[in-house]
């Protein structure tokens, strides 16, 4: 059995973050369903907020798992999360309004089997392995579903597969201008994968503090939401896409400023270095 | 002690009970696919996906992964993690194979293998150029006294206090073999899923085969990447991070990785196929 090498001292317990992340993410994805009743997909940005909530939860799960020393580096856990999450998420989109719930259940089943494989067949023997991989698969599915809802304005498979292209004022159906047909989902996959693995990788060590890492996770989530908002301009009308972009920029600026503030709090000392000084005379 | 410095304690042995449960899960999934989708294209695709996953999981064991110690010249191998290396080699192979997908299964899989092997060969060559001319260290293995292929002795080139350094010949060969197997496996998964989607999507969406081609390619591609990463990370868990190549004692752990990859690919493959088969 592995020895736990880094304890979580103080701060919010993991189960609280798990519950908050799961509920916030599901609620935000369901709020984006309001697009069906609005004239334009104005609620699309809630998809991005769902992804951010799941990413904050995910960074803490990675901390929980990697504090046992899995030996393969922190990024591998993020890749595993999205590799199993994308499969559950795309299958779940077949079920219309039930999609987020089914994505969570199916991702949990896939994650549990992968956890059993890693823990028992591969003899990892890490106590939190199965639970962590269940959480990671759910997080991967929710982040991708959130980003998909933001780009396409819906999380229904038909909406993700087909879009419309307008030629000379005529609106024609097209399978190429869509989230999956244009393979925007691959970009969302990598944007989420980078955002989930970076926070713990950047903050780990003896000076790790929980609030700093979680703010960095939110910052990475909003940073990924910015290009996702830009990509959504290709699929949904310009107004809602710009709204997503503005929400992402505001969220990113707030969390970035907060992260810098917390980094200065935790640092022993810091020097506000100036740009290259201009020497007078010579 | 930080999380990075911790030594993982996965043992070398195989747990027979867990492996038996894994094989039972595998058979249940194949049977369930047969019940739901019949013995046609879907079942063939599932078998292909499982074989592809096994190739990926087995191939990762050949790749000389050094991690952080290799970056400091204290252990042999390429100085990065398994997830990055496998993704690089596998995706290079997948892109190569995807170009050849219309020329048939065999040509596509071979092309994918060549793509992955070529990527690893170039990576290994530049890694050695940086080690030898940039860092000024010779290539020496710490796990064997003589290189199994060339017969060169290793001990006199190995610095004290290290586990070897650089990329010895056997590790280079292992890297190319691993890249070839990974690229071929990734392409096999892609081609198999592409066949299913091209056959089933026109009826499901009531559209012409030419119209659904971008969707079929994109779906098969993203699922192939997802399954590739799952298999590569499971193999990385099996070798607990670092390995020198096929001569490393850790290489003998590959049987349980094959069971693991088969079960994981079967689970993911069934879900990926059911998206169109149900």
Boltz contact constraints between the chains, C-beta under 6 A:
constraints:
  - contact:
      token1: [A, 2]
      token2: [B, 9]
      max_distance: 6.0
  - contact:
      token1: [A, 5]
      token2: [B, 1]
      max_distance: 6.0
  - contact:
      token1: [A, 5]
      token2: [B, 3]
      max_distance: 6.0
  - contact:
      token1: [A, 5]
      token2: [B, 6]
      max_distance: 6.0
  - contact:
      token1: [A, 6]
      token2: [B, 3]
      max_distance: 6.0
  - contact:
      token1: [A, 66]
      token2: [B, 3]
      max_distance: 6.0
  - contact:
      token1: [A, 67]
      token2: [B, 3]
      max_distance: 6.0
  - contact:
      token1: [A, 69]
      token2: [B, 3]
      max_distance: 6.0
  - contact:
      token1: [A, 69]
      token2: [B, 6]
      max_distance: 6.0
  - contact:
      token1: [A, 69]
      token2: [B, 8]
      max_distance: 6.0
  - contact:
      token1: [A, 71]
      token2: [B, 8]
      max_distance: 6.0
  - contact:
      token1: [A, 71]
      token2: [B, 240]
      max_distance: 6.0
  - contact:
      token1: [A, 71]
      token2: [B, 241]
      max_distance: 6.0
  - contact:
      token1: [A, 72]
      token2: [B, 82]
      max_distance: 6.0
  - contact:
      token1: [A, 72]
      token2: [B, 236]
      max_distance: 6.0
  - contact:
      token1: [A, 72]
      token2: [B, 241]
      max_distance: 6.0
  - contact:
      token1: [A, 73]
      token2: [B, 81]
      max_distance: 6.0
  - contact:
      token1: [A, 75]
      token2: [B, 83]
      max_distance: 6.0
  - contact:
      token1: [A, 76]
      token2: [B, 83]
      max_distance: 6.0
  - contact:
      token1: [A, 76]
      token2: [B, 233]
      max_distance: 6.0
  - contact:
      token1: [A, 76]
      token2: [B, 236]
      max_distance: 6.0
  - contact:
      token1: [A, 79]
      token2: [B, 83]
      max_distance: 6.0
  - contact:
      token1: [A, 79]
      token2: [B, 229]
      max_distance: 6.0
  - contact:
      token1: [A, 79]
      token2: [B, 233]
      max_distance: 6.0
  - contact:
      token1: [A, 80]
      token2: [B, 233]
      max_distance: 6.0
  - contact:
      token1: [A, 83]
      token2: [B, 226]
      max_distance: 6.0
  - contact:
      token1: [A, 83]
      token2: [B, 229]
      max_distance: 6.0
  - contact:
      token1: [A, 83]
      token2: [B, 230]
      max_distance: 6.0
  - contact:
      token1: [A, 84]
      token2: [B, 230]
      max_distance: 6.0
  - contact:
      token1: [A, 86]
      token2: [B, 222]
      max_distance: 6.0
  - contact:
      token1: [A, 86]
      token2: [B, 226]
      max_distance: 6.0
  - contact:
      token1: [A, 87]
      token2: [B, 226]
      max_distance: 6.0
  - contact:
      token1: [A, 87]
      token2: [B, 268]
      max_distance: 6.0
  - contact:
      token1: [A, 87]
      token2: [B, 271]
      max_distance: 6.0
  - contact:
      token1: [A, 87]
      token2: [B, 272]
      max_distance: 6.0
  - contact:
      token1: [A, 91]
      token2: [B, 271]
      max_distance: 6.0
  - contact:
      token1: [A, 91]
      token2: [B, 275]
      max_distance: 6.0
  - contact:
      token1: [A, 110]
      token2: [B, 267]
      max_distance: 6.0
  - contact:
      token1: [A, 113]
      token2: [B, 267]
      max_distance: 6.0
  - contact:
      token1: [A, 114]
      token2: [B, 264]
      max_distance: 6.0
  - contact:
      token1: [A, 117]
      token2: [B, 260]
      max_distance: 6.0
  - contact:
      token1: [A, 117]
      token2: [B, 263]
      max_distance: 6.0
  - contact:
      token1: [A, 117]
      token2: [B, 264]
      max_distance: 6.0
  - contact:
      token1: [A, 118]
      token2: [B, 237]
      max_distance: 6.0
  - contact:
      token1: [A, 120]
      token2: [B, 15]
      max_distance: 6.0
  - contact:
      token1: [A, 120]
      token2: [B, 18]
      max_distance: 6.0
  - contact:
      token1: [A, 121]
      token2: [B, 18]
      max_distance: 6.0
  - contact:
      token1: [A, 121]
      token2: [B, 19]
      max_distance: 6.0
  - contact:
      token1: [A, 121]
      token2: [B, 22]
      max_distance: 6.0
  - contact:
      token1: [A, 121]
      token2: [B, 256]
      max_distance: 6.0
  - contact:
      token1: [A, 121]
      token2: [B, 259]
      max_distance: 6.0
  - contact:
      token1: [A, 121]
      token2: [B, 260]
      max_distance: 6.0
  - contact:
      token1: [A, 122]
      token2: [B, 237]
      max_distance: 6.0
  - contact:
      token1: [A, 122]
      token2: [B, 238]
      max_distance: 6.0
  - contact:
      token1: [A, 122]
      token2: [B, 256]
      max_distance: 6.0
  - contact:
      token1: [A, 122]
      token2: [B, 260]
      max_distance: 6.0
  - contact:
      token1: [A, 123]
      token2: [B, 10]
      max_distance: 6.0
  - contact:
      token1: [A, 123]
      token2: [B, 11]
      max_distance: 6.0
  - contact:
      token1: [A, 124]
      token2: [B, 10]
      max_distance: 6.0
  - contact:
      token1: [A, 124]
      token2: [B, 237]
      max_distance: 6.0
  - contact:
      token1: [A, 161]
      token2: [B, 215]
      max_distance: 6.0
  - contact:
      token1: [A, 175]
      token2: [B, 211]
      max_distance: 6.0
  - contact:
      token1: [A, 175]
      token2: [B, 214]
      max_distance: 6.0
  - contact:
      token1: [A, 175]
      token2: [B, 215]
      max_distance: 6.0
  - contact:
      token1: [A, 176]
      token2: [B, 214]
      max_distance: 6.0
  - contact:
      token1: [A, 180]
      token2: [B, 215]
      max_distance: 6.0
  - contact:
      token1: [A, 180]
      token2: [B, 218]
      max_distance: 6.0
  - contact:
      token1: [A, 181]
      token2: [B, 214]
      max_distance: 6.0
  - contact:
      token1: [A, 181]
      token2: [B, 215]
      max_distance: 6.0
  - contact:
      token1: [A, 183]
      token2: [B, 218]
      max_distance: 6.0
  - contact:
      token1: [A, 185]
      token2: [B, 222]
      max_distance: 6.0
  - contact:
      token1: [A, 186]
      token2: [B, 222]
      max_distance: 6.0
  - contact:
      token1: [A, 204]
      token2: [B, 3]
      max_distance: 6.0
  - contact:
      token1: [A, 205]
      token2: [B, 2]
      max_distance: 6.0
